[in-house]
Amino acid sequence: MKKILLIFGVVYLGLLDLNAQMYVSPNSYVFVNDQYVYVTQDVNLANNGNFYLRNSSQLLQGTSGSGTNTGLGNLSIFQEGTSNNFGYNYWCSPVGVPSASTGNSSFGITRLFRPTTITTSVAPTILPAGQSNGVATNSSLSIAQKWIYKFVQSNQYGQWTYVGNANTIAPGEGFTMKGVSGSDNTVADATEGKENNPSNNQRYDFRGLPNDGTINIPVGNSAGPNPNRTLTGNPYPSAINLNLFLLENSGYTVDYSTGAVTSGGSAVIDGNAYFWEHSKSANSHLLINYVGGYGTYAPNNVNAFSPGTYTAPTWNTYNEDGTLNVTGASSGSTYKRMFAPVGQGFKVQGVVASGNAQMKNIYRVFTKESVANNSQFERVVNPTASVQSDKWENVPNVAGVDYTQFSKREVPQFKIHTIMNNQYTRETAVAFNNNATDGFDLVMDAVTSESTLPKDVYFPLDGNKQFVINTLAFDEDKKIPLAFKADEETTFTITVSELINFDLADNIYVHDKVADTYHDIKNSTFSTDLPAGVNKDRFEITFKDANNTLVNPSEIANTFQVYQNNDNSSLTIFNSLNKDVVSLNLYDVTGKRVISKYNLGTDEQYEISTSGLSDGIYIVKLETKDNLNVDKKVSIYKK
């Protein structure tokens, strides 16, 4: 017989494990603050019965098989997305429409609310389909249904399915939604102290029947060159261990005691998650002006309970049909992705003609969003360094895993930034796991989502596929092919941007096999001009200089990179070797010195305002303490 926790009236809960089902009676509520609730079986929320999760509280449930929650009451949980009304988030709802029937139900944006107090929220205004701009104020919230779409087993931009304000988003399906302009200084939860919208993030109250149990997510693959993907995400009112979802749906078996991962099963997805990032400076609804891209996460650690590898997207712009146009002038952010937070959406790529990936309760964990916890929702974040601490603290979870015995370190890896024509940056990663092969391994290696870029760099692991994450066993004699493609003569500038737990080799080189030269990219930058075309055979990454003859030290001058951002009228100089810069001068084409700076020191980056300068070509001249002179040309214009 089931044990049933009957709740009548008001209950305030701290940490609570219930070896039972949970029933909240009419006109009663459960309030949880800064904790989690674990319910072994199902949750039944009677009409006007409410279950409030506040201050990062979450619900864990232990049922196996299909979800059995029911009720016309509501679970309420907050999450924040972008506040830019031109920028998209990818979402996956933790709740559905309340229902007297047993099991999960579909979702629509009518289940989003604006918080007014710690327990009360009001429905937003859903704008008519023709209106584009949602707005937040101190007394209202409006959402533009025009931008609510889903993407299931599709491979073309035109295959996005319009949803609008309909309750037709199935459990486990992701959806797109743009943010809102304005601000809302309402603080619904005084103990937490967060405003609904302090002009950088918009808070929503998801209210409805909590999702639970095994959720089937349709996936498939096409026979052509463009793989099918499905927009999905975390469908629960708790965080999930994304590694477990990706591994077990990619043919891997996880030992929940040791964390060991074994391949050999049947895969339905390629084992990677693809996260959309929309430039936070977005200022247009026209597709041709969109600036964004897909970051890639691979769960490539030696066990399922330690972080994988994430590479940031390259900012791109898009044509009216959704194909790539020209590339943007920057790249996205480095997020921590192992624990997907409440509401986070992402795409997965199918590897079978048709099938279902399965999301399960056993993947659910209680962890709050933070870099240290390896859990971040895609929105405005502050730049952070790599997390280098060792073991996890306690992570409550449905699977019963003792996370404190597992490392929170990523596998040894280094990230490479390649700048193309001084316009945009591609981030790639080389990671090391003794269980990986030199060829393609599901979940270990990850392809780019932007294979049609006119200029790019990638790892040519498997035919014509372009990989941005390459995981392999370390060998100091290893040679790792690096491919370049360009639609015109292009300057590629390459450097190691980050070392993460990597002490396996003292040096990292790019070997030009045609010239038989080795270029240090760990401590310096390598630039090469390549003609139009695809080159898979000329360059490779090595850890030894077979000739023991590095390029002339004068190439240190090429390690200085100069970037003019005409969006915000600023000139940025990157000093990757931390040279001591004693002077910086900017000259116009007549030779007139218009800016002078002295004794800038050894910072890795300097930023100078160019807001008062006329449009034109300028020369940047740098001098270092050891008499190195650097000249760079920039184009300054007002947008």
Rosetta blueprint (number, residue, H / E / L):
1 M L
2 K L
3 K L
4 I E
5 L E
6 L E
7 I E
8 F L
9 G L
10 V E
11 V E
12 Y E
13 L E
14 G L
15 L L
16 L E
17 D E
18 L E
19 N L
20 A L
21 Q E
22 M E
23 Y E
24 V E
25 S L
26 P L
27 N L
28 S L
29 Y E
30 V E
31 F E
32 V E
33 N E
34 D L
35 Q L
36 Y E
37 V E
38 Y E
39 V E
40 T L
41 Q L
42 D L
43 V E
44 N E
45 L E
46 A L
47 N L
48 N L
49 G L
50 N E
51 F E
52 Y E
53 L E
54 R E
55 N L
56 S L
57 S L
58 Q E
59 L E
60 L E
61 Q E
62 G L
63 T L
64 S L
65 G L
66 S E
67 G L
68 T L
69 N L
70 T E
71 G E
72 L L
73 G L
74 N E
75 L E
76 S E
77 I E
78 F E
79 Q E
80 E E
81 G E
82 T E
83 S L
84 N L
85 N L
86 F L
87 G L
88 Y E
89 N E
90 Y E
91 W E
92 C L
93 S L
94 P L
95 V E
96 G E
97 V L
98 P L
99 S E
100 A L
101 S L
102 T L
103 G L
104 N L
105 S L
106 S L
107 F E
108 G L
109 I H
110 T H
111 R H
112 L E
113 F E
114 R E
115 P E
116 T L
117 T L
118 I L
119 T L
120 T L
121 S E
122 V E
123 A L
124 P L
125 T E
126 I E
127 L E
128 P L
129 A L
130 G L
131 Q L
132 S L
133 N L
134 G E
135 V E
136 A E
137 T L
138 N L
139 S L
140 S L
141 L E
142 S E
143 I E
144 A E
145 Q H
146 K H
147 W H
148 I L
149 Y E
150 K E
151 F L
152 V L
153 Q L
154 S E
155 N L
156 Q L
157 Y H
158 G H
159 Q H
160 W L
161 T E
162 Y E
163 V L
164 G L
165 N L
166 A L
167 N L
168 T L
169 I E
170 A L
171 P L
172 G L
173 E L
174 G L
175 F E
176 T E
177 M E
178 K E
179 G L
180 V E
181 S E
182 G E
183 S L
184 D E
185 N L
186 T L
187 V L
188 A L
189 D L
190 A L
191 T L
192 E L
193 G L
194 K L
195 E L
196 N L
197 N E
198 P L
199 S L
200 N L
201 N E
202 Q E
203 R E
204 Y E
205 D E
206 F E
207 R E
208 G E
209 L E
210 P E
211 N L
212 D L
213 G E
214 T L
215 I E
216 N E
217 I E
218 P E
219 V E
220 G L
221 N L
222 S L
223 A L
224 G L
225 P L
226 N L
227 P L
228 N L
229 R E
230 T E
231 L E
232 T E
233 G E
234 N L
235 P L
236 Y L
237 P L
238 S L
239 A E
240 I E
241 N E
242 L H
243 N H
244 L H
245 F H
246 L H
247 L H
248 E H
249 N L
250 S E
251 G L
252 Y L
253 T E
254 V E
255 D L
256 Y L
257 S L
258 T L
259 G L
260 A E
261 V E
262 T E
263 S L
264 G L
265 G L
266 S L
267 A E
268 V L
269 I E
270 D L
271 G L
272 N L
273 A E
274 Y E
275 F E
276 W E
277 E E
278 H E
279 S L
280 K L
281 S L
282 A L
283 N L
284 S L
285 H L
286 L L
287 L H
288 I H
289 N H
290 Y L
291 V L
292 G E
293 G E
294 Y E
295 G E
296 T E
297 Y E
298 A E
299 P L
300 N L
301 N L
302 V L
303 N E
304 A L
305 F L
306 S L
307 P L
308 G L
309 T E
310 Y E
311 T E
312 A L
313 P L
314 T E
315 W E
316 N E
317 T E
318 Y E
319 N L
320 E L
321 D L
322 G L
323 T L
324 L E
325 N E
326 V E
327 T E
328 G E
329 A E
330 S E
331 S E
332 G L
333 S L
334 T L
335 Y L
336 K L
337 R L
338 M L
339 F E
340 A E
341 P L
342 V L
343 G L
344 Q E
345 G E
346 F E
347 K E
348 V E
349 Q E
350 G E
351 V L
352 V L
353 A L
354 S L
355 G E
356 N E
357 A E
358 Q E
359 M E
360 K L
361 N H
362 I H
363 Y H
364 R E
365 V E
366 F L
367 T L
368 K L
369 E L
370 S E
371 V L
372 A L
373 N L
374 N L
375 S E
376 Q L
377 F L
378 E L
379 R L
380 V L
381 V L
382 N L
383 P L
384 T L
385 A L
386 S L
387 V L
388 Q L
389 S L
390 D L
391 K E
392 W L
393 E L
394 N L
395 V L
396 P L
397 N E
398 V L
399 A L
400 G L
401 V L
402 D L
403 Y H
404 T H
405 Q H
406 F L
407 S E
408 K L
409 R L
410 E L
411 V L
412 P L
413 Q E
414 F E
415 K E
416 I E
417 H E
418 T E
419 I E
420 M E
421 N L
422 N L
423 Q L
424 Y E
425 T E
426 R E
427 E E
428 T E
429 A E
430 V E
431 A E
432 F E
433 N L
434 N L
435 N L
436 A L
437 T L
438 D L
439 G L
440 F L
441 D L
442 L L
443 V L
444 M L
445 D L
446 A E
447 V E
448 T L
449 S L
450 E L
451 S L
452 T L
453 L L
454 P L
455 K L
456 D E
457 V E
458 Y E
459 F E
460 P L
461 L L
462 D L
463 G L
464 N L
465 K L
466 Q L
467 F E
468 V E
469 I E
470 N E
471 T E
472 L E
473 A L
474 F L
475 D L
476 E L
477 D L
478 K L
479 K L
480 I E
481 P E
482 L E
483 A E
484 F E
485 K E
486 A E
487 D L
488 E L
489 E L
490 T E
491 T E
492 F E
493 T E
494 I E
495 T E
496 V E
497 S E
498 E E
499 L E
500 I E
501 N L
502 F L
503 D L
504 L L
505 A L
506 D L
507 N L
508 I L
509 Y E
510 V E
511 H E
512 D E
513 K L
514 V L
515 A L
516 D L
517 T E
518 Y E
519 H E
520 D E
521 I L
522 K L
523 N L
524 S L
525 T L
526 F E
527 S E
528 T E
529 D E
530 L E
531 P L
532 A L
533 G E
534 V E
535 N E
536 K E
537 D E
538 R E
539 F E
540 E E
541 I E
542 T E
543 F L
544 K L
545 D L
546 A L
547 N L
548 N L
549 T L
550 L E
551 V L
552 N L
553 P H
554 S H
555 E H
556 I H
557 A H
558 N H
559 T H
560 F E
561 Q E
562 V E
563 Y E
564 Q E
565 N E
566 N L
567 D L
568 N L
569 S L
570 S E
571 L E
572 T E
573 I E
574 F E
575 N E
576 S L
577 L L
578 N L
579 K L
580 D L
581 V E
582 V E
583 S E
584 L E
585 N E
586 L E
587 Y E
588 D E
589 V L
590 T L
591 G L
592 K L
593 R E
594 V E
595 I E
596 S E
597 K E
598 Y E
599 N E
600 L E
601 G E
602 T L
603 D L
604 E L
605 Q E
606 Y E
607 E E
608 I E
609 S E
610 T L
611 S L
612 G L
613 L L
614 S L
615 D L
616 G E
617 I E
618 Y E
619 I E
620 V E
621 K E
622 L E
623 E E
624 T E
625 K L
626 D L
627 N L
628 L L
629 N E
630 V E
631 D E
632 K E
633 K E
634 V E
635 S E
636 I E
637 Y L
638 K L
639 K L
